[in-house]
Amino acid sequence: MDERQRVSPPDVSEDYPLVTEHERNTTQTTRLVEEIKETADKFLRDQATRGDLKIVSRALRELRYAFKVFTPYRRIRKVTVFGSARMAPEHPAYQASLEFGRRMAKAGWYVVTGAGGGIMEGAHVGAGRKMSMGLNIMLPFEQDANYVISNDEKLVNLKYFFTRKLMFVKEVHAVALFPGGFGTQDECFETLTLVQTGKRDLMPIVLIDPPGGQYWPDWKEFISRQMEDHGLISPADHSLYKITDSVDEAFDEIMSFYCVYHSMRYVRDKLYLRLHFEPGPELIDQLNTEFADIIETGKIESTTAHDMEKDEEHLVDLPRLAFHFNRRDIGRLRQMVDRINNSFELCNVHKTES
C-alpha cells in the first residue's frame, strides 16, 4: 500500500458514520426537539413510574453530552479497542494493544476505549493522550479512568452500558478486539450483529491475539461448529471479521479496507458505495458477474452523488457505485468491497513499516 494511504487526512470521514439511510430533510431540527418534548409529556399522561423516568432522563442526558464531546471529531477516523481490563502491562496482549494504539495514532486515527485498565490502558498508552478518547462506565469497581485519559476533555463518563455501547459503534470506523471476558464477548457479538443486520454500515472488525495466541482461533472454532454448521450464520458472515496474532496484519486490514472504499449510504431503494478512486468498466462488469446474487434488480453502475447525499459537501465529488442491494447478504457485500479494494494495485502491498 502506498505510504500516503497510511495517514488519515482531516475531514476525510462522513459526518454521520452510523446513519446510513438518506431521506429528504423535511423535518427541521426545532421540530425534532419539539417531538422529544412531546414524548416527555406523554410520560406524565402514561403515569410512568419514577424508576422508568430516571432511566430515560439519565440516558438522554448521557447521550446529549456524549454527542457534544464527539461532534468536533466526527470527520476524523476512529477505532474502538475492546479487551480485558485485567491484563497486566507485562502480558503479551497488553503489549500488543499498546503497539496497535501506537500504529493507529501514527496513522491519524483516534483510539477509543472504555477508558479502564488492561487492554484499554495499553491502547491509550500507545496512542498517547492527544489521540485517545474514552467512554468510561461507572461501576462499584474498575470505574476509574486510566491515567492516560483521566480528566481529559475527550473522556465521557456513563452510567448505562447501552448508551456506552451505542457510542462505541456509532462514532467509529473500525473495531479491534483483544482477549477478554464476558464484556469483550458482549461487545464482539453486538458489533458483529449490528453490521450483519445492516444496523451499522460496513467497517473492519479485527480480532487480535498476542503472537501465538489461541483465544480468537478457539472462538472461531466454536462459531463454525455451533453456528455455521447448523445454518445459524452463513459462510460469508466470516468475512465480516478477521482473526490475526499480528498487529501489522491488523493495521493492514483496517487501512486496506479504506484504501479505495470510503463509505456507504442508502438512498431510497439503492445502495451507494462511495470510493476514493473510480473503478473502470472492466471491473464493474466483473462485479456484476461475481456478485449477481446480491443484486435485487438491474445492475451495478458507476454514478455521481445523489441529491440527497449532498448534505455532506466534502464528499460530493467522490466517485460512486450504485445498485439495488438485497440488504440481506452483508457478508457478501463485504466480500464485494474487498474485491474492489484488491483490484487496485496500491492496496495489495501488505508489508508494513513501523
N, C-alpha and C positions, 0 to 999 in steps of 0.2 A: 504494500500500500504506500502511495506517495506520502512523504512525511507531512506535507501540507494538510492531508486529511486527518492527521493525528491531533490537531488542535481545533477545538470547537470555537469558532469565532463568535463574538457577541451578536445578539439579535438573530441567531440562526433558528431558534425554536419557534414553534407556533405559540400563540397566546393562550390557547385552550388545549392542553395536552390530553385531557380525558374526554371532553365532549366531542363526539365525532359526528353528530347529526347537525347539518346546517339547514336552518329554516329562515324564512324572511323575518326580519326584526320588526314585527308588528306590535310587540309588547314593550313599552318603554320601561326604563329602569324604575321610575317612580311608581308605575303600576305594579311591578313585581313586589316592591316594598309594601304597597297597599295590600297585596294579596297575603303577604306574611302577617301583616297586622290583622287582617280579617280572619285568618286561621287562628291567630292567638285569641281573638274574641270568641271564636267558636268553642274554645276550651271551656270558657265560662258557661256557655249555653249547654255544653255536654256534661257540665258538673264534673270535670276531670279531677282526679284525686291530686292532692298536693305532691305525692311522690312522682306521679306522671308529669306534672308541670315542672318539677325540679329537673327531671331528665331532659325535657325539651328545652327549657331555659338554659341549662348548662351547655348542652350540645350546640345550641345556636350561638352562644357566646364564644365557645371554643372555636367553632368553625369560622366565625367572623374574624377573630383575632389571627387564626392560622392563615386565612386567606390574605389578610393585611400584611403579614410577615413575608409570605411567599410571592406576592404580586410583583414587587420590584425585580425579582429574579426569574420571572417566567420565561423569558426569551433565551435563557441560558440553560444548556443541558445539565441534567442532574441524574445521579444514580443513587438508588436506595440500597443500603447494605444491611442485611439481616444476619443474625447469628447469635450464638450463646453469649450471655452476659457473664458466664462463669469461667471463660477461658483466661488463664493467667498469661502475662506478657511473654513468658518463655515457651508457651505452647506453639507448635508449628502453625496451627490455624490462626492464632493471633498475629503471628509474624506475616502470614500470607495476607491477612486483611490489611495490615499496615502497608505492605508493598502495593496492594491493589489500590488503596486510597491514595497513595503517592502517585501512582501511574495515572489515575483518573484526574486528579487535581492538576497534574502537569499538563494534561491534555485540555484543560479549561473547563472541566466538569465539577460541579458542586457535589459533595458527598453527603448524602442524607442518611442519618441513622436514628435509632431510638435514644441516642444520647447517653446510654448507660456505659457499663464497663465491658470487659471482654472484647468480643469481635467488634462491637460498636466503637469502643475506645480505640482499638487498633486502627480501624479505618479512618477515624478522625485524627489520630496521631500522624498517620501517613499523609492525609490531605492537608493538615495544618488548619489553624483556626479560621483563616481567611476564606478557605474553600469548604468549610464544614457547615452543615445545617443540622438541627436536631429537633426531634419530636419526642419529648420525654413523657413517659407515663408515670403518674403519681401513684405509688404503691406504698404499703406499710414497710416494704423492704425494697432494696435495689432501686430506690426512686431518685437518688441524687444524680445529676448530670455529671458526665466525666469532666476532667479538668480542662480538656481542650475547648469544649463548647460552653462550659458553665458561665452564666451571666452574659452570654453573647446575645446580640440583637437578633440573631438568626436562630435562636432557640425558642421553641414553643412548649409549654407545659400543659399536658392534657390529662383529664380525669378518666375519660372513656376510651376504651380500646377501639370502638367502632369509628369515632371521629379521627383518631390517630391513624388507623389503617386506611381510611379514605385518603388522607394526605399522603401517605406513603406511596400510593399508586396513582393518585390524581396528578401530582405535581412533578413527576419524574419521567425519564425517557429510557430507563433500564433498571433492572433489579438484579442484585447479586446476593446469593445466599451461601453462607458458610455453615458448617455443622452447628447444630443447636438442639434445644429441647422442644417441648410442646409448642412454645410460642413461635419458634422458627418454622416448624411444620405447618402451623396455622397460617403463617404469613406466606409460606410457599404455596399451599393449596389455594388460598384465597387469590393470590396473584395469578396462578395458572387458570383458575375458574373464571376470573374476570376477563382474561384475554381469550380463553377458549370460547366463551359465550358472547364475545363481542361487546361486553360492557366496558371494556378498556381496549383502546386501539393497540395494534401490534407494538411490541417492544422486545428487545433482547432480555432473556432471563437466563442467567448463568449460575450454575450450582458448583461451588468451588470447594475442593478439598485441599488440604496441605499435600505436598508431594508424597505420593504413595498411599494416600488416604482412601478408605473404602466406604465412608459414610454415604456418599451420593450414589456410587455404583450399587450398593446394597439396597438403597431406596428405589432405584430404577428396577432392580430385580423384582421387588415387591409389586411395583406398578405394572410391570409387564405380566407377571404371573397372575396377579389377582384382579387386574383391571382389563388390560388389553386382551389377555387370553379368554376372558369371559365376555368380551364385547362391550365392556363398560366405557372404554375410550377407543378411539380409532388409532391405527398405526401412525397416521400423520400427526397425531397430537404430540408425539415425542419430538417433533420438530419445533415445538414451542419453547423448548429449553435446551441448554447444552450443559453437559457434565464435564468437568475438567479438574485436574490437580495442578494446573499450571496457571499462574497469574498472567503470564504473557498471552496464553491462549484465551483466557477470559477477557483480557483487554482487547485482543484482536476481534473476538466475537462481537463485542459492543461497537467498536469503531467501524468494523466492516459492515455491520447492519446499516449504518448511516452513511456508507460510502457513496451510494447512488440514491437509495431510498431516503426520503425526508420525513413524510408523514402521510396520513390518510384522512379522508373526510367522506361522509355520505351526503349526497345532495339528492333529496327525494329518493328515487329508487336506484341511484347509481353510486358506485364507489369510485372516488378519485384518489389515485396514488400520486402524491407529489414527489418529484425526483430532482436531484441535483443536476443530472445530465439527461439529455433527450435520447431515448433508445431509437435505433434505426428500424426501418421497415422489416428487415430480415428477422430481428429479434422479436418484434411484435407478432410476426407470423408464427414464429416458434412458440411463443407464449399461448397463442390461440389454439395451437395444436396440443401442447403439453398440458394445458390447464382447462381444456374444454369442459371437463366435468364440474367445474365450479362456476361456469357462466350460465346464468338463467336463460337469457335471450341475447341475440346479437353477438357482438364480438368485442375484444379488447381493442381500443383505438387510442391513438395519440390525440391530445386535446390541450386546450388552454384553461385558465381558471374560469370556473362558473361564476356568474354574477353574485351568487350567494356566498362565495368564498372570499369575496373582495373586502371583507371586513378586516382581514389580516393583510394589510397593504404590502408589508415587507416580503410576503410570499407569493404575490400575484404573478410574478414573472417566472416562477418555477415551471418547467415542463411537467406534463401530467399524462397518465394513462387512466382511462375511464372505462368501466364496463358494469354490466348488471351481475353483481356477485350474488351467489345464493345465500350468503350471510349465515351459512351453517358450517362449512368446512374451513374453519380458521387455520387449522394445521396446514392444509393445502395452500391457503393464501400465504402463510409464512414461507412455504417452500417456493412459491412464486416470487416473493420478494428476494429470497436467497438466489434464485435463478437470475433475476435482474442484476443484482449486485455482482454475482460471479461472472456475468457476461462482459464486464468491464475490466480490462487488464489491470488497472490501478488498484482494484480491490483484491487481487489474487496473490499479493505478496504477503506471506504470513510471518516472516521473520520480523521481530520487533527489536527496537533499541531502547535501552533504559534512558 
